[in-house]
């Protein structure tokens, strides 16, 4: 995956989760589901692992998972609690 696309996605993700702004994501290819239609290129999974602070100020680990198309479109974004 292109570094420019990763930078753009990181900027979009950091709007919702500011603690991932300077985090380099782990990038993995995802196989296409068997029932998928359209092109045969796989999606990518970006994992941002960082620390967040709860309202009491305690630091907790956070993982933000972002599924992205090969063209850089965010398909799904989830986070750990």
mmCIF file of the N, C-alpha and C atoms, coordinates in Angstrom:
data_MODEL
# 
_entry.id   MODEL 
# 
loop_
_atom_site.group_PDB 
_atom_site.id 
_atom_site.type_symbol 
_atom_site.label_atom_id 
_atom_site.label_alt_id 
_atom_site.label_comp_id 
_atom_site.label_asym_id 
_atom_site.label_entity_id 
_atom_site.label_seq_id 
_atom_site.pdbx_PDB_ins_code 
_atom_site.Cartn_x 
_atom_site.Cartn_y 
_atom_site.Cartn_z 
_atom_site.occupancy 
_atom_site.B_iso_or_equiv 
_atom_site.pdbx_formal_charge 
_atom_site.auth_seq_id 
_atom_site.auth_comp_id 
_atom_site.auth_asym_id 
_atom_site.auth_atom_id 
_atom_site.pdbx_PDB_model_num 
ATOM 1   N N  . UNK A 1 1  ? 0.846   -1.168  0.000  1.00 0.00 ? 1  UNK A N  1 
ATOM 2   C CA . UNK A 1 1  ? 0.000   0.000   0.000  1.00 0.00 ? 1  UNK A CA 1 
ATOM 3   C C  . UNK A 1 1  ? 0.895   1.236   0.000  1.00 0.00 ? 1  UNK A C  1 
ATOM 4   N N  . UNK A 1 2  ? 0.493   2.233   -0.745 1.00 0.00 ? 2  UNK A N  1 
ATOM 5   C CA . UNK A 1 2  ? 1.263   3.460   -0.936 1.00 0.00 ? 2  UNK A CA 1 
ATOM 6   C C  . UNK A 1 2  ? 1.315   4.291   0.358  1.00 0.00 ? 2  UNK A C  1 
ATOM 7   N N  . UNK A 1 3  ? 2.475   4.842   0.648  1.00 0.00 ? 3  UNK A N  1 
ATOM 8   C CA . UNK A 1 3  ? 2.662   5.644   1.870  1.00 0.00 ? 3  UNK A CA 1 
ATOM 9   C C  . UNK A 1 3  ? 1.775   6.890   1.871  1.00 0.00 ? 3  UNK A C  1 
ATOM 10  N N  . UNK A 1 4  ? 1.529   7.458   0.697  1.00 0.00 ? 4  UNK A N  1 
ATOM 11  C CA . UNK A 1 4  ? 0.687   8.653   0.605  1.00 0.00 ? 4  UNK A CA 1 
ATOM 12  C C  . UNK A 1 4  ? -0.761  8.318   0.999  1.00 0.00 ? 4  UNK A C  1 
ATOM 13  N N  . UNK A 1 5  ? -1.241  7.151   0.578  1.00 0.00 ? 5  UNK A N  1 
ATOM 14  C CA . UNK A 1 5  ? -2.598  6.720   0.933  1.00 0.00 ? 5  UNK A CA 1 
ATOM 15  C C  . UNK A 1 5  ? -2.686  6.465   2.435  1.00 0.00 ? 5  UNK A C  1 
ATOM 16  N N  . UNK A 1 6  ? -1.665  5.841   2.998  1.00 0.00 ? 6  UNK A N  1 
ATOM 17  C CA . UNK A 1 6  ? -1.652  5.573   4.444  1.00 0.00 ? 6  UNK A CA 1 
ATOM 18  C C  . UNK A 1 6  ? -1.676  6.883   5.227  1.00 0.00 ? 6  UNK A C  1 
ATOM 19  N N  . UNK A 1 7  ? -0.921  7.878   4.772  1.00 0.00 ? 7  UNK A N  1 
ATOM 20  C CA . UNK A 1 7  ? -0.892  9.186   5.442  1.00 0.00 ? 7  UNK A CA 1 
ATOM 21  C C  . UNK A 1 7  ? -2.278  9.841   5.406  1.00 0.00 ? 7  UNK A C  1 
ATOM 22  N N  . UNK A 1 8  ? -2.949  9.763   4.251  1.00 0.00 ? 8  UNK A N  1 
ATOM 23  C CA . UNK A 1 8  ? -4.290  10.339  4.114  1.00 0.00 ? 8  UNK A CA 1 
ATOM 24  C C  . UNK A 1 8  ? -5.283  9.644   5.033  1.00 0.00 ? 8  UNK A C  1 
ATOM 25  N N  . UNK A 1 9  ? -5.208  8.315   5.085  1.00 0.00 ? 9  UNK A N  1 
ATOM 26  C CA . UNK A 1 9  ? -6.109  7.553   5.949  1.00 0.00 ? 9  UNK A CA 1 
ATOM 27  C C  . UNK A 1 9  ? -5.840  7.876   7.418  1.00 0.00 ? 9  UNK A C  1 
ATOM 28  N N  . UNK A 1 10 ? -4.561  7.975   7.799  1.00 0.00 ? 10 UNK A N  1 
ATOM 29  C CA . UNK A 1 10 ? -4.206  8.302   9.179  1.00 0.00 ? 10 UNK A CA 1 
ATOM 30  C C  . UNK A 1 10 ? -4.777  9.663   9.574  1.00 0.00 ? 10 UNK A C  1 
ATOM 31  N N  . UNK A 1 11 ? -4.732  10.632  8.665  1.00 0.00 ? 11 UNK A N  1 
ATOM 32  C CA . UNK A 1 11 ? -5.308  11.952  8.953  1.00 0.00 ? 11 UNK A CA 1 
ATOM 33  C C  . UNK A 1 11 ? -6.814  11.860  9.174  1.00 0.00 ? 11 UNK A C  1 
ATOM 34  N N  . UNK A 1 12 ? -7.510  11.045  8.370  1.00 0.00 ? 12 UNK A N  1 
ATOM 35  C CA . UNK A 1 12 ? -8.958  10.875  8.534  1.00 0.00 ? 12 UNK A CA 1 
ATOM 36  C C  . UNK A 1 12 ? -9.288  10.168  9.845  1.00 0.00 ? 12 UNK A C  1 
ATOM 37  N N  . UNK A 1 13 ? -8.516  9.127   10.173 1.00 0.00 ? 13 UNK A N  1 
ATOM 38  C CA . UNK A 1 13 ? -8.749  8.381   11.418 1.00 0.00 ? 13 UNK A CA 1 
ATOM 39  C C  . UNK A 1 13 ? -8.466  9.266   12.626 1.00 0.00 ? 13 UNK A C  1 
ATOM 40  N N  . UNK A 1 14 ? -7.441  10.113  12.534 1.00 0.00 ? 14 UNK A N  1 
ATOM 41  C CA . UNK A 1 14 ? -7.072  10.962  13.675 1.00 0.00 ? 14 UNK A CA 1 
ATOM 42  C C  . UNK A 1 14 ? -8.115  12.048  13.960 1.00 0.00 ? 14 UNK A C  1 
ATOM 43  N N  . UNK A 1 15 ? -9.012  12.316  13.026 1.00 0.00 ? 15 UNK A N  1 
ATOM 44  C CA . UNK A 1 15 ? -10.093 13.258  13.303 1.00 0.00 ? 15 UNK A CA 1 
ATOM 45  C C  . UNK A 1 15 ? -11.048 12.681  14.347 1.00 0.00 ? 15 UNK A C  1 
ATOM 46  N N  . UNK A 1 16 ? -11.229 11.363  14.318 1.00 0.00 ? 16 UNK A N  1 
ATOM 47  C CA . UNK A 1 16 ? -12.101 10.713  15.290 1.00 0.00 ? 16 UNK A CA 1 
ATOM 48  C C  . UNK A 1 16 ? -11.320 10.223  16.512 1.00 0.00 ? 16 UNK A C  1 
ATOM 49  N N  . UNK A 1 17 ? -10.077 9.789   16.286 1.00 0.00 ? 17 UNK A N  1 
ATOM 50  C CA . UNK A 1 17 ? -9.219  9.282   17.358 1.00 0.00 ? 17 UNK A CA 1 
ATOM 51  C C  . UNK A 1 17 ? -7.894  10.045  17.320 1.00 0.00 ? 17 UNK A C  1 
ATOM 52  N N  . UNK A 1 18 ? -7.800  11.200  17.967 1.00 0.00 ? 18 UNK A N  1 
ATOM 53  C CA . UNK A 1 18 ? -6.611  12.058  17.868 1.00 0.00 ? 18 UNK A CA 1 
ATOM 54  C C  . UNK A 1 18 ? -5.310  11.403  18.343 1.00 0.00 ? 18 UNK A C  1 
ATOM 55  N N  . UNK A 1 19 ? -5.390  10.405  19.200 1.00 0.00 ? 19 UNK A N  1 
ATOM 56  C CA . UNK A 1 19 ? -4.174  9.783   19.715 1.00 0.00 ? 19 UNK A CA 1 
ATOM 57  C C  . UNK A 1 19 ? -3.426  8.955   18.664 1.00 0.00 ? 19 UNK A C  1 
ATOM 58  N N  . UNK A 1 20 ? -4.021  8.692   17.494 1.00 0.00 ? 20 UNK A N  1 
ATOM 59  C CA . UNK A 1 20 ? -3.339  7.899   16.456 1.00 0.00 ? 20 UNK A CA 1 
ATOM 60  C C  . UNK A 1 20 ? -2.614  8.764   15.433 1.00 0.00 ? 20 UNK A C  1 
ATOM 61  N N  . UNK A 1 21 ? -2.593  10.068  15.623 1.00 0.00 ? 21 UNK A N  1 
ATOM 62  C CA . UNK A 1 21 ? -2.034  10.974  14.620 1.00 0.00 ? 21 UNK A CA 1 
ATOM 63  C C  . UNK A 1 21 ? -0.588  10.652  14.253 1.00 0.00 ? 21 UNK A C  1 
ATOM 64  N N  . UNK A 1 22 ? 0.264   10.391  15.203 1.00 0.00 ? 22 UNK A N  1 
ATOM 65  C CA . UNK A 1 22 ? 1.678   10.131  14.921 1.00 0.00 ? 22 UNK A CA 1 
ATOM 66  C C  . UNK A 1 22 ? 2.046   8.655   15.025 1.00 0.00 ? 22 UNK A C  1 
ATOM 67  N N  . UNK A 1 23 ? 1.049   7.775   14.920 1.00 0.00 ? 23 UNK A N  1 
ATOM 68  C CA . UNK A 1 23 ? 1.280   6.337   15.030 1.00 0.00 ? 23 UNK A CA 1 
ATOM 69  C C  . UNK A 1 23 ? 1.373   5.735   13.630 1.00 0.00 ? 23 UNK A C  1 
ATOM 70  N N  . UNK A 1 24 ? 2.405   4.936   13.405 1.00 0.00 ? 24 UNK A N  1 
ATOM 71  C CA . UNK A 1 24 ? 2.556   4.233   12.132 1.00 0.00 ? 24 UNK A CA 1 
ATOM 72  C C  . UNK A 1 24 ? 1.743   2.942   12.225 1.00 0.00 ? 24 UNK A C  1 
ATOM 73  N N  . UNK A 1 25 ? 0.776   2.732   11.312 1.00 0.00 ? 25 UNK A N  1 
ATOM 74  C CA . UNK A 1 25 ? -0.070  1.545   11.418 1.00 0.00 ? 25 UNK A CA 1 
ATOM 75  C C  . UNK A 1 25 ? 0.624   0.285   10.904 1.00 0.00 ? 25 UNK A C  1 
ATOM 76  N N  . UNK A 1 26 ? 0.172   -0.835  11.412 1.00 0.00 ? 26 UNK A N  1 
ATOM 77  C CA . UNK A 1 26 ? 0.588   -2.132  10.900 1.00 0.00 ? 26 UNK A CA 1 
ATOM 78  C C  . UNK A 1 26 ? -0.380  -2.441  9.752  1.00 0.00 ? 26 UNK A C  1 
ATOM 79  N N  . UNK A 1 27 ? 0.144   -2.759  8.552  1.00 0.00 ? 27 UNK A N  1 
ATOM 80  C CA . UNK A 1 27 ? -0.690  -2.967  7.367  1.00 0.00 ? 27 UNK A CA 1 
ATOM 81  C C  . UNK A 1 27 ? -0.682  -4.448  6.998  1.00 0.00 ? 27 UNK A C  1 
ATOM 82  N N  . UNK A 1 28 ? -1.899  -5.003  6.829  1.00 0.00 ? 28 UNK A N  1 
ATOM 83  C CA . UNK A 1 28 ? -2.049  -6.402  6.436  1.00 0.00 ? 28 UNK A CA 1 
ATOM 84  C C  . UNK A 1 28 ? -3.037  -6.498  5.281  1.00 0.00 ? 28 UNK A C  1 
ATOM 85  N N  . UNK A 1 29 ? -2.808  -7.437  4.372  1.00 0.00 ? 29 UNK A N  1 
ATOM 86  C CA . UNK A 1 29 ? -3.777  -7.700  3.312  1.00 0.00 ? 29 UNK A CA 1 
ATOM 87  C C  . UNK A 1 29 ? -4.881  -8.565  3.875  1.00 0.00 ? 29 UNK A C  1 
ATOM 88  N N  . UNK A 1 30 ? -6.106  -8.292  3.428  1.00 0.00 ? 30 UNK A N  1 
ATOM 89  C CA . UNK A 1 30 ? -7.242  -9.106  3.822  1.00 0.00 ? 30 UNK A CA 1 
ATOM 90  C C  . UNK A 1 30 ? -7.749  -9.844  2.601  1.00 0.00 ? 30 UNK A C  1 
ATOM 91  N N  . UNK A 1 31 ? -8.007  -11.140 2.725  1.00 0.00 ? 31 UNK A N  1 
ATOM 92  C CA . UNK A 1 31 ? -8.576  -11.846 1.573  1.00 0.00 ? 31 UNK A CA 1 
ATOM 93  C C  . UNK A 1 31 ? -10.000 -11.382 1.314  1.00 0.00 ? 31 UNK A C  1 
ATOM 94  N N  . UNK A 1 32 ? -10.390 -11.404 0.049  1.00 0.00 ? 32 UNK A N  1 
ATOM 95  C CA . UNK A 1 32 ? -11.754 -11.020 -0.294 1.00 0.00 ? 32 UNK A CA 1 
ATOM 96  C C  . UNK A 1 32 ? -12.715 -12.097 0.188  1.00 0.00 ? 32 UNK A C  1 
ATOM 97  N N  . UNK A 1 33 ? -13.881 -11.727 0.693  1.00 0.00 ? 33 UNK A N  1 
ATOM 98  C CA . UNK A 1 33 ? -14.874 -12.730 1.090  1.00 0.00 ? 33 UNK A CA 1 
ATOM 99  C C  . UNK A 1 33 ? -15.338 -13.526 -0.129 1.00 0.00 ? 33 UNK A C  1 
ATOM 100 N N  . UNK A 1 34 ? -15.776 -14.747 0.109  1.00 0.00 ? 34 UNK A N  1 
ATOM 101 C CA . UNK A 1 34 ? -16.200 -15.610 -0.994 1.00 0.00 ? 34 UNK A CA 1 
ATOM 102 C C  . UNK A 1 34 ? -17.389 -15.051 -1.746 1.00 0.00 ? 34 UNK A C  1 
ATOM 103 N N  . UNK A 1 35 ? -18.279 -14.357 -1.066 1.00 0.00 ? 35 UNK A N  1 
ATOM 104 C CA . UNK A 1 35 ? -19.478 -13.836 -1.713 1.00 0.00 ? 35 UNK A CA 1 
ATOM 105 C C  . UNK A 1 35 ? -19.314 -12.409 -2.231 1.00 0.00 ? 35 UNK A C  1 
ATOM 106 N N  . UNK A 1 36 ? -18.073 -11.921 -2.309 1.00 0.00 ? 36 UNK A N  1 
ATOM 107 C CA . UNK A 1 36 ? -17.855 -10.542 -2.755 1.00 0.00 ? 36 UNK A CA 1 
ATOM 108 C C  . UNK A 1 36 ? -18.022 -10.431 -4.260 1.00 0.00 ? 36 UNK A C  1 
ATOM 109 N N  . UNK A 1 37 ? -18.481 -9.276  -4.675 1.00 0.00 ? 37 UNK A N  1 
ATOM 110 C CA . UNK A 1 37 ? -18.662 -8.999  -6.101 1.00 0.00 ? 37 UNK A CA 1 
ATOM 111 C C  . UNK A 1 37 ? -17.679 -7.920  -6.502 1.00 0.00 ? 37 UNK A C  1 
ATOM 112 N N  . UNK A 1 38 ? -17.394 -7.829  -7.770 1.00 0.00 ? 38 UNK A N  1 
ATOM 113 C CA . UNK A 1 38 ? -16.518 -6.758  -8.249 1.00 0.00 ? 38 UNK A CA 1 
ATOM 114 C C  . UNK A 1 38 ? -15.098 -7.233  -8.436 1.00 0.00 ? 38 UNK A C  1 
ATOM 115 N N  . UNK A 1 39 ? -14.162 -6.339  -8.224 1.00 0.00 ? 39 UNK A N  1 
ATOM 116 C CA . UNK A 1 39 ? -12.759 -6.628  -8.510 1.00 0.00 ? 39 UNK A CA 1 
ATOM 117 C C  . UNK A 1 39 ? -12.166 -7.649  -7.549 1.00 0.00 ? 39 UNK A C  1 
ATOM 118 N N  . UNK A 1 40 ? -11.085 -8.277  -7.994 1.00 0.00 ? 40 UNK A N  1 
ATOM 119 C CA . UNK A 1 40 ? -10.466 -9.342  -7.216 1.00 0.00 ? 40 UNK A CA 1 
ATOM 120 C C  . UNK A 1 40 ? -9.344  -8.850  -6.309 1.00 0.00 ? 40 UNK A C  1 
ATOM 121 N N  . UNK A 1 41 ? -9.103  -7.558  -6.241 1.00 0.00 ? 41 UNK A N  1 
ATOM 122 C CA . UNK A 1 41 ? -8.019  -7.051  -5.406 1.00 0.00 ? 41 UNK A CA 1 
ATOM 123 C C  . UNK A 1 41 ? -8.436  -7.085  -3.940 1.00 0.00 ? 41 UNK A C  1 
ATOM 124 N N  . UNK A 1 42 ? -7.532  -7.471  -3.059 1.00 0.00 ? 42 UNK A N  1 
ATOM 125 C CA . UNK A 1 42 ? -7.880  -7.575  -1.637 1.00 0.00 ? 42 UNK A CA 1 
ATOM 126 C C  . UNK A 1 42 ? -7.948  -6.213  -0.951 1.00 0.00 ? 42 UNK A C  1 
ATOM 127 N N  . UNK A 1 43 ? -8.672  -6.165  0.135  1.00 0.00 ? 43 UNK A N  1 
ATOM 128 C CA . UNK A 1 43 ? -8.698  -4.975  0.980  1.00 0.00 ? 43 UNK A CA 1 
ATOM 129 C C  . UNK A 1 43 ? -7.491  -5.013  1.913  1.00 0.00 ? 43 UNK A C  1 
ATOM 130 N N  . UNK A 1 44 ? -7.256  -3.912  2.607  1.00 0.00 ? 44 UNK A N  1 
ATOM 131 C CA . UNK A 1 44 ? -6.151  -3.835  3.555  1.00 0.00 ? 44 UNK A CA 1 
ATOM 132 C C  . UNK A 1 44 ? -6.700  -3.535  4.934  1.00 0.00 ? 44 UNK A C  1 
ATOM 133 N N  . UNK A 1 45 ? -6.030  -4.076  5.940  1.00 0.00 ? 45 UNK A N  1 
ATOM 134 C CA . UNK A 1 45 ? -6.373  -3.820  7.335  1.00 0.00 ? 45 UNK A CA 1 
ATOM 135 C C  . UNK A 1 45 ? -5.246  -3.014  7.942  1.00 0.00 ? 45 UNK A C  1 
ATOM 136 N N  . UNK A 1 46 ? -5.560  -1.838  8.470  1.00 0.00 ? 46 UNK A N  1 
ATOM 137 C CA . UNK A 1 46 ? -4.582  -1.002  9.146  1.00 0.00 ? 46 UNK A CA 1 
ATOM 138 C C  . UNK A 1 46 ? -4.868  -1.063  10.643 1.00 0.00 ? 46 UNK A C  1 
ATOM 139 N N  . UNK A 1 47 ? -3.851  -1.412  11.427 1.00 0.00 ? 47 UNK A N  1 
ATOM 140 C CA . UNK A 1 47 ? -3.975  -1.496  12.879 1.00 0.00 ? 47 UNK A CA 1 
ATOM 141 C C  . UNK A 1 47 ? -3.151  -0.398  13.522 1.00 0.00 ? 47 UNK A C  1 
ATOM 142 N N  . UNK A 1 48 ? -3.823  0.466   14.266 1.00 0.00 ? 48 UNK A N  1 
ATOM 143 C CA . UNK A 1 48 ? -3.160  1.529   15.014 1.00 0.00 ? 48 UNK A CA 1 
ATOM 144 C C  . UNK A 1 48 ? -3.184  1.130   16.482 1.00 0.00 ? 48 UNK A C  1 
ATOM 145 N N  . UNK A 1 49 ? -2.018  0.901   17.087 1.00 0.00 ? 49 UNK A N  1 
ATOM 146 C CA . UNK A 1 49 ? -1.930  0.527   18.495 1.00 0.00 ? 49 UNK A CA 1 
ATOM 147 C C  . UNK A 1 49 ? -1.337  1.702   19.262 1.00 0.00 ? 49 UNK A C  1 
ATOM 148 N N  . UNK A 1 50 ? -2.075  2.181   20.265 1.00 0.00 ? 50 UNK A N  1 
ATOM 149 C CA . UNK A 1 50 ? -1.651  3.354   21.017 1.00 0.00 ? 50 UNK A CA 1 
ATOM 150 C C  . UNK A 1 50 ? -2.242  3.322   22.424 1.00 0.00 ? 50 UNK A C  1 
ATOM 151 N N  . UNK A 1 51 ? -2.009  4.381   23.177 1.00 0.00 ? 51 UNK A N  1 
ATOM 152 C CA . UNK A 1 51 ? -2.554  4.540   24.519 1.00 0.00 ? 51 UNK A CA 1 
ATOM 153 C C  . UNK A 1 51 ? -3.540  5.710   24.515 1.00 0.00 ? 51 UNK A C  1 
ATOM 154 N N  . UNK A 1 52 ? -4.631  5.558   25.228 1.00 0.00 ? 52 UNK A N  1 
ATOM 155 C CA . UNK A 1 52 ? -5.610  6.638   25.386 1.00 0.00 ? 52 UNK A CA 1 
ATOM 156 C C  . UNK A 1 52 ? -5.833  6.856   26.876 1.00 0.00 ? 52 UNK A C  1 
ATOM 157 N N  . UNK A 1 53 ? -6.327  8.017   27.217 1.00 0.00 ? 53 UNK A N  1 
ATOM 158 C CA . UNK A 1 53 ? -6.609  8.320   28.629 1.00 0.00 ? 53 UNK A CA 1 
ATOM 159 C C  . UNK A 1 53 ? -8.112  8.325   28.841 1.00 0.00 ? 53 UNK A C  1 
ATOM 160 N N  . UNK A 1 54 ? -8.535  7.680   29.935 1.00 0.00 ? 54 UNK A N  1 
ATOM 161 C CA . UNK A 1 54 ? -9.951  7.696   30.280 1.00 0.00 ? 54 UNK A CA 1 
ATOM 162 C C  . UNK A 1 54 ? -10.260 8.990   31.030 1.00 0.00 ? 54 UNK A C  1 
ATOM 163 N N  . UNK A 1 55 ? -11.525 9.268   31.328 1.00 0.00 ? 55 UNK A N  1 
ATOM 164 C CA . UNK A 1 55 ? -11.867 10.523  32.009 1.00 0.00 ? 55 UNK A CA 1 
ATOM 165 C C  . UNK A 1 55 ? -11.177 10.733  33.359 1.00 0.00 ? 55 UNK A C  1 
ATOM 166 N N  . UNK A 1 56 ? -10.757 9.655   34.010 1.00 0.00 ? 56 UNK A N  1 
ATOM 167 C CA . UNK A 1 56 ? -10.068 9.779   35.298 1.00 0.00 ? 56 UNK A CA 1 
ATOM 168 C C  . UNK A 1 56 ? -8.566  10.002  35.124 1.00 0.00 ? 56 UNK A C  1 
ATOM 169 N N  . UNK A 1 57 ? -8.090  10.009  33.866 1.00 0.00 ? 57 UNK A N  1 
ATOM 170 C CA . UNK A 1 57 ? -6.682  10.257  33.598 1.00 0.00 ? 57 UNK A CA 1 
ATOM 171 C C  . UNK A 1 57 ? -5.822  9.007   33.516 1.00 0.00 ? 57 UNK A C  1 
ATOM 172 N N  . UNK A 1 58 ? -6.439  7.840   33.678 1.00 0.00 ? 58 UNK A N  1 
ATOM 173 C CA . UNK A 1 58 ? -5.695  6.588   33.610 1.00 0.00 ? 58 UNK A CA 1 
ATOM 174 C C  . UNK A 1 58 ? -5.432  6.227   32.144 1.00 0.00 ? 58 UNK A C  1 
ATOM 175 N N  . UNK A 1 59 ? -4.236  5.760   31.850 1.00 0.00 ? 59 UNK A N  1 
ATOM 176 C CA . UNK A 1 59 ? -3.859  5.382   30.492 1.00 0.00 ? 59 UNK A CA 1 
ATOM 177 C C  . UNK A 1 59 ? -4.324  3.958   30.199 1.00 0.00 ? 59 UNK A C  1 
ATOM 178 N N  . UNK A 1 60 ? -5.003  3.774   29.074 1.00 0.00 ? 60 UNK A N  1 
ATOM 179 C CA . UNK A 1 60 ? -5.489  2.455   28.678 1.00 0.00 ? 60 UNK A CA 1 
ATOM 180 C C  . UNK A 1 60 ? -5.055  2.168   27.241 1.00 0.00 ? 60 UNK A C  1 
ATOM 181 N N  . UNK A 1 61 ? -4.778  0.899   26.933 1.00 0.00 ? 61 UNK A N  1 
ATOM 182 C CA . UNK A 1 61 ? -4.393  0.581   25.554 1.00 0.00 ? 61 UNK A CA 1 
ATOM 183 C C  . UNK A 1 61 ? -5.585  0.701   24.609 1.00 0.00 ? 61 UNK A C  1 
ATOM 184 N N  . UNK A 1 62 ? -5.329  1.149   23.390 1.00 0.00 ? 62 UNK A N  1 
ATOM 185 C CA . UNK A 1 62 ? -6.385  1.271   22.387 1.00 0.00 ? 62 UNK A CA 1 
ATOM 186 C C  . UNK A 1 62 ? -5.854  0.759   21.062 1.00 0.00 ? 62 UNK A C  1 
ATOM 187 N N  . UNK A 1 63 ? -6.689  -0.022  20.382 1.00 0.00 ? 63 UNK A N  1 
ATOM 188 C CA . UNK A 1 63 ? -6.382  -0.507  19.048 1.00 0.00 ? 63 UNK A CA 1 
ATOM 189 C C  . UNK A 1 63 ? -7.498  -0.032  18.126 1.00 0.00 ? 63 UNK A C  1 
ATOM 190 N N  . UNK A 1 64 ? -7.129  0.671   17.075 1.00 0.00 ? 64 UNK A N  1 
ATOM 191 C CA . UNK A 1 64 ? -8.091  1.122   16.070 1.00 0.00 ? 64 UNK A CA 1 
ATOM 192 C C  . UNK A 1 64 ? -7.844  0.292   14.817 1.00 0.00 ? 64 UNK A C  1 
ATOM 193 N N  . UNK A 1 65 ? -8.886  -0.411  14.361 1.00 0.00 ? 65 UNK A N  1 
ATOM 194 C CA . UNK A 1 65 ? -8.811  -1.242  13.162 1.00 0.00 ? 65 UNK A CA 1 
ATOM 195 C C  . UNK A 1 65 ? -9.546  -0.537  12.033 1.00 0.00 ? 65 UNK A C  1 
ATOM 196 N N  . UNK A 1 66 ? -8.876  -0.391  10.887 1.00 0.00 ? 66 UNK A N  1 
ATOM 197 C CA . UNK A 1 66 ? -9.472  0.292   9.746  1.00 0.00 ? 66 UNK A CA 1 
ATOM 198 C C  . UNK A 1 66 ? -9.334  -0.615  8.529  1.00 0.00 ? 66 UNK A C  1 
ATOM 199 N N  . UNK A 1 67 ? -10.469 -0.960  7.912  1.00 0.00 ? 67 UNK A N  1 
ATOM 200 C CA . UNK A 1 67 ? -10.468 -1.735  6.674  1.00 0.00 ? 67 UNK A CA 1 
ATOM 201 C C  . UNK A 1 67 ? -10.557 -0.741  5.528  1.00 0.00 ? 67 UNK A C  1 
ATOM 202 N N  . UNK A 1 68 ? -9.615  -0.873  4.578  1.00 0.00 ? 68 UNK A N  1 
ATOM 203 C CA . UNK A 1 68 ? -9.477  0.108   3.507  1.00 0.00 ? 68 UNK A CA 1 
ATOM 204 C C  . UNK A 1 68 ? -9.441  -0.605  2.162  1.00 0.00 ? 68 UNK A C  1 
ATOM 205 N N  . UNK A 1 69 ? -10.057 0.006   1.156  1.00 0.00 ? 69 UNK A N  1 
ATOM 206 C CA . UNK A 1 69 ? -9.979  -0.527  -0.204 1.00 0.00 ? 69 UNK A CA 1 
ATOM 207 C C  . UNK A 1 69 ? -8.589  -0.239  -0.768 1.00 0.00 ? 69 UNK A C  1 
ATOM 208 N N  . UNK A 1 70 ? -8.191  -0.903  -1.847 1.00 0.00 ? 70 UNK A N  1 
ATOM 209 C CA . UNK A 1 70 ? -6.871  -0.642  -2.436 1.00 0.00 ? 70 UNK A CA 1 
ATOM 210 C C  . UNK A 1 70 ? -6.702  0.801   -2.924 1.00 0.00 ? 70 UNK A C  1 
ATOM 211 N N  . UNK A 1 71 ? -7.819  1.492   -3.129 1.00 0.00 ? 71 UNK A N  1 
ATOM 212 C CA . UNK A 1 71 ? -7.772  2.876   -3.613 1.00 0.00 ? 71 UNK A CA 1 
ATOM 213 C C  . UNK A 1 71 ? -7.783  3.890   -2.473 1.00 0.00 ? 71 UNK A C  1 
ATOM 214 N N  . UNK A 1 72 ? -7.852  3.419   -1.218 1.00 0.00 ? 72 UNK A N  1 
ATOM 215 C CA . UNK A 1 72 ? -7.781  4.317   -0.077 1.00 0.00 ? 72 UNK A CA 1 
ATOM 216 C C  . UNK A 1 72 ? -9.115  4.703   0.531  1.00 0.00 ? 72 UNK A C  1 
ATOM 217 N N  . UNK A 1 73 ? -10.202 4.064   0.119  1.00 0.00 ? 73 UNK A N  1 
ATOM 218 C CA . UNK A 1 73 ? -11.508 4.365   0.686  1.00 0.00 ? 73 UNK A CA 1 
ATOM 219 C C  . UNK A 1 73 ? -11.697 3.575   1.972  1.00 0.00 ? 73 UNK A C  1 
ATOM 220 N N  . UNK A 1 74 ? -12.076 4.260   3.062  1.00 0.00 ? 74 UNK A N  1 
ATOM 221 C CA . UNK A 1 74 ? -12.307 3.601   4.343  1.00 0.00 ? 74 UNK A CA 1 
ATOM 222 C C  . UNK A 1 74 ? -13.642 2.863   4.262  1.00 0.00 ? 74 UNK A C  1 
ATOM 223 N N  . UNK A 1 75 ? -13.585 1.548   4.486  1.00 0.00 ? 75 UNK A N  1 
ATOM 224 C CA . UNK A 1 75 ? -14.775 0.710   4.427  1.00 0.00 ? 75 UNK A CA 1 
ATOM 225 C C  . UNK A 1 75 ? -15.386 0.557   5.811  1.00 0.00 ? 75 UNK A C  1 
ATOM 226 N N  . UNK A 1 76 ? -14.517 0.328   6.805  1.00 0.00 ? 76 UNK A N  1 
ATOM 227 C CA . UNK A 1 76 ? -14.993 0.097   8.162  1.00 0.00 ? 76 UNK A CA 1 
ATOM 228 C C  . UNK A 1 76 ? -13.944 0.529   9.155  1.00 0.00 ? 76 UNK A C  1 
ATOM 229 N N  . UNK A 1 77 ? -14.378 1.104   10.281 1.00 0.00 ? 77 UNK A N  1 
ATOM 230 C CA . UNK A 1 77 ? -13.454 1.543   11.314 1.00 0.00 ? 77 UNK A CA 1 
ATOM 231 C C  . UNK A 1 77 ? -14.030 1.124   12.674 1.00 0.00 ? 77 UNK A C  1 
ATOM 232 N N  . UNK A 1 78 ? -13.226 0.385   13.455 1.00 0.00 ? 78 UNK A N  1 
ATOM 233 C CA . UNK A 1 78 ? -13.656 -0.032  14.787 1.00 0.00 ? 78 UNK A CA 1 
ATOM 234 C C  . UNK A 1 78 ? -12.525 0.209   15.769 1.00 0.00 ? 78 UNK A C  1 
ATOM 235 N N  . UNK A 1 79 ? -12.859 0.215   17.051 1.00 0.00 ? 79 UNK A N  1 
ATOM 236 C CA . UNK A 1 79 ? -11.853 0.418   18.082 1.00 0.00 ? 79 UNK A CA 1 
ATOM 237 C C  . UNK A 1 79 ? -12.134 -0.469  19.280 1.00 0.00 ? 79 UNK A C  1 
ATOM 238 N N  . UNK A 1 80 ? -11.080 -0.741  20.034 1.00 0.00 ? 80 UNK A N  1 
ATOM 239 C CA . UNK A 1 80 ? -11.236 -1.481  21.270 1.00 0.00 ? 80 UNK A CA 1 
ATOM 240 C C  . UNK A 1 80 ? -11.760 -0.530  22.337 1.00 0.00 ? 80 UNK A C  1 
ATOM 241 N N  . UNK A 1 81 ? -12.283 -1.061  23.403 1.00 0.00 ? 81 UNK A N  1 
ATOM 242 C CA . UNK A 1 81 ? -12.798 -0.209  24.475 1.00 0.00 ? 81 UNK A CA 1 
ATOM 243 C C  . UNK A 1 81 ? -11.806 -0.096  25.569 1.00 0.00 ? 81 UNK A C  1 
# 
